[in-house]
């Protein structure tokens, strides 16, 4: 026996599909809002602690999840935001901190920092199709290590205070220069590693919350016309 389609069903179905298609893009943005707010909070935190360092709060040194922002943004965000979000947020925070202390906004050390974050972002792109805590937490450790090793190795090469041999490289990666003995290099690495892991965990949670909200809205939009009819 042939099935008979109810009059108006085709029009109602097409209306539902159109409504879902129209709402798809706003929903994608909505699911990003918690993560973007987290990135914004991390930037505000970095600026605040950056201004406090010279007031004696040395235990906060480098407790800023720069590598994690680059990793998670590249892994989760849409293509046009993958690298722009971490690099723009870093630039803004650098601009505020450097203006406060009269430091140049663009110098070789800062450019190397941006390059290191881009490398970490590439790791995030490689993981974008299998993002989870199981993949991102180890990647966060790798990203923190890469960022720290690259930036400190450049300091070793460019700072005349370091001897240009293996011992000088080890010094740059462990204790740093004597004038910065209050916050040795290993403390910078420890703080950045902890902050990166915490941020990665929170970022994954935020994205999962955003996706759950998106799925709930999609289900509500799918069943609302049937209920209304």
KESE-861866 format. One record per residue (C-alpha): x, y, z; residue in one letter. Coordinates in steps of 0.5 Angstrom, whole numbers. Example, Ala and Ser with C-alpha at 12.3 -4.5 7.8 and 13.67 -1.06 7.14 Angstrom:
<sites>
SITE|25|-9|16|a
SITE|27|-2|14|s
</sites>
This chain:
<sites>
SITE|0|0|0|x
SITE|3|7|-2|x
SITE|4|12|4|x
SITE|0|18|3|x
SITE|4|25|6|x
SITE|-1|29|10|x
SITE|-2|36|6|x
SITE|3|41|8|x
SITE|8|36|11|x
SITE|13|38|6|x
SITE|12|46|7|x
SITE|13|45|15|x
SITE|19|40|14|x
SITE|22|45|9|x
SITE|21|51|14|x
SITE|24|47|20|x
SITE|30|45|16|x
SITE|31|53|14|x
SITE|30|55|21|x
SITE|35|50|23|x
SITE|40|52|18|x
SITE|39|60|20|x
SITE|40|58|27|x
SITE|46|54|26|x
SITE|51|60|25|x
SITE|49|63|31|x
SITE|49|57|35|x
SITE|56|56|33|x
SITE|58|63|36|x
SITE|54|61|42|x
SITE|58|55|44|x
SITE|64|59|43|x
SITE|62|64|48|x
SITE|64|61|55|x
SITE|71|59|52|x
SITE|72|66|49|x
SITE|70|69|56|x
SITE|75|64|59|x
SITE|81|67|54|x
SITE|79|74|56|x
SITE|79|72|63|x
SITE|86|69|62|x
SITE|88|76|59|x
SITE|86|80|64|x
SITE|89|76|69|x
SITE|96|76|65|x
SITE|96|84|65|x
SITE|94|84|73|x
SITE|99|79|75|x
SITE|104|83|70|x
SITE|103|89|73|x
SITE|104|86|80|x
SITE|110|83|79|x
SITE|114|89|80|x
SITE|110|90|87|x
SITE|113|84|90|x
SITE|109|78|88|x
SITE|114|74|85|x
SITE|111|68|86|x
SITE|106|70|80|x
SITE|111|70|75|x
SITE|109|67|69|x
SITE|103|64|71|x
SITE|100|65|65|x
SITE|97|60|60|x
SITE|100|63|54|x
SITE|101|56|51|x
SITE|95|53|53|x
SITE|91|59|49|x
SITE|94|57|43|x
SITE|93|50|43|x
SITE|86|50|45|x
SITE|84|56|40|x
SITE|87|52|35|x
SITE|84|45|37|x
SITE|77|48|38|x
SITE|76|54|34|x
SITE|73|56|27|x
SITE|79|56|22|x
SITE|79|64|22|x
SITE|80|64|30|x
SITE|85|59|31|x
SITE|91|63|30|x
SITE|88|70|31|x
SITE|85|69|38|x
SITE|92|67|41|x
SITE|96|72|38|x
SITE|91|78|38|x
SITE|90|77|46|x
SITE|98|76|47|x
SITE|99|82|43|x
SITE|94|86|47|x
SITE|97|84|54|x
SITE|104|85|52|x
SITE|101|92|49|x
SITE|98|94|56|x
SITE|104|91|60|x
SITE|110|94|56|x
SITE|107|101|56|x
SITE|106|101|63|x
SITE|114|99|64|x
SITE|116|103|58|x
SITE|118|97|54|x
SITE|118|96|47|x
SITE|112|93|44|x
SITE|116|89|38|x
SITE|123|87|39|x
SITE|126|80|37|x
SITE|124|77|44|x
SITE|117|78|43|x
SITE|117|76|36|x
SITE|120|69|38|x
SITE|115|69|43|x
SITE|109|69|38|x
SITE|113|64|33|x
SITE|113|59|39|x
SITE|106|60|40|x
SITE|105|59|33|x
SITE|108|52|33|x
SITE|104|50|39|x
SITE|98|52|35|x
SITE|100|47|30|x
SITE|100|42|35|x
SITE|93|44|36|x
SITE|91|44|29|x
SITE|93|37|29|x
SITE|89|35|34|x
SITE|83|38|32|x
SITE|79|32|30|x
SITE|80|28|36|x
SITE|80|33|42|x
SITE|79|31|49|x
SITE|82|31|55|x
SITE|86|25|54|x
SITE|90|28|48|x
SITE|90|36|50|x
SITE|93|35|57|x
SITE|99|31|54|x
SITE|99|36|49|x
SITE|99|42|54|x
SITE|105|39|57|x
SITE|109|39|50|x
SITE|106|46|49|x
SITE|109|49|55|x
SITE|115|45|54|x
SITE|116|48|47|x
SITE|114|55|49|x
SITE|119|55|55|x
SITE|125|52|51|x
SITE|124|56|45|x
SITE|124|63|49|x
SITE|129|61|54|x
SITE|134|58|48|x
SITE|133|65|45|x
SITE|135|69|51|x
SITE|141|65|52|x
SITE|143|66|45|x
SITE|141|74|45|x
SITE|143|76|52|x
SITE|150|77|53|x
SITE|150|75|61|x
SITE|150|68|59|x
SITE|156|64|56|x
SITE|155|61|49|x
SITE|156|54|51|x
SITE|152|48|54|x
SITE|153|50|61|x
SITE|150|57|59|x
SITE|144|54|56|x
SITE|143|50|62|x
SITE|143|56|66|x
SITE|138|59|62|x
SITE|133|53|63|x
SITE|134|52|70|x
SITE|136|58|74|x
SITE|137|64|70|x
SITE|142|70|71|x
SITE|144|72|78|x
SITE|140|79|78|x
SITE|133|75|77|x
SITE|135|70|83|x
SITE|129|71|86|x
SITE|125|68|81|x
SITE|129|63|77|x
SITE|128|60|71|x
SITE|125|53|73|x
SITE|120|57|77|x
SITE|117|60|71|x
SITE|117|54|67|x
SITE|113|51|73|x
SITE|108|56|74|x
SITE|107|56|66|x
SITE|106|49|66|x
SITE|101|49|72|x
SITE|97|55|69|x
SITE|97|51|62|x
SITE|94|45|65|x
SITE|89|49|69|x
SITE|87|53|63|x
SITE|86|47|58|x
SITE|82|43|63|x
SITE|77|49|64|x
SITE|77|50|56|x
SITE|75|43|55|x
SITE|70|44|60|x
SITE|67|50|57|x
SITE|67|48|50|x
SITE|63|41|52|x
SITE|58|46|56|x
SITE|57|50|49|x
SITE|56|44|45|x
SITE|51|41|50|x
SITE|47|48|50|x
SITE|48|48|42|x
SITE|45|41|42|x
SITE|39|42|47|x
SITE|37|48|42|x
SITE|38|44|36|x
SITE|33|39|39|x
SITE|28|44|42|x
SITE|28|47|35|x
SITE|27|41|31|x
SITE|21|39|36|x
SITE|18|45|37|x
SITE|14|45|30|x
SITE|11|39|31|x
SITE|9|41|38|x
SITE|6|47|35|x
SITE|2|43|29|x
</sites>
